[in-house]
């Protein structure tokens, strides 16, 4: 954006610091008006006839704009959470279970979703309740930081469950 002496138009439509329309002034008059108020003359709409300028504190304006952009980027990142998948077994050992639980907890705290998958092989299909118990145990261990978005569901030989981080707002 062009400010103060960078503006090249001869006449500009001036808007005051409180948003009131001052009127069409010569560039020199507009700059004088801005300097009396200890503010800057900022070119808001260069393509209008006459160009529109506003009397404001340009540094404060730039700071507010950057703050809004950062906030928008934060919100955008929050919406872009990743989906991490962990494959478990219905007969998983305690150490393996704890390791996967610890890793999944880190991702949940970071804001990512977790998909837990159990693939049943051979005779394990006769005891799908064991897989369901493993998934429910996993979910019960992370209840303080995660909610169940999709409860354990069997689809063919695969049982899946989806965990999402809790909203702390």
Buried (B, 14 or more C-beta within 10 A) or exposed (E): EBBBEEBEBEBBBBBBBEEEEBEEBEBEBBBEBBEEBEBBBBBBBBEEEBBBBBBBBBEEBEEEEEEEEEEEEEEEEEEEBEEBEBEBBBEBEEEEBEEBBEEBBEBBEEBBBBBBBBBBEEEBEEEBEBBBEBBBEBBEBBEEBBBBEEEBEBEEEEBBBBBBBEEEE
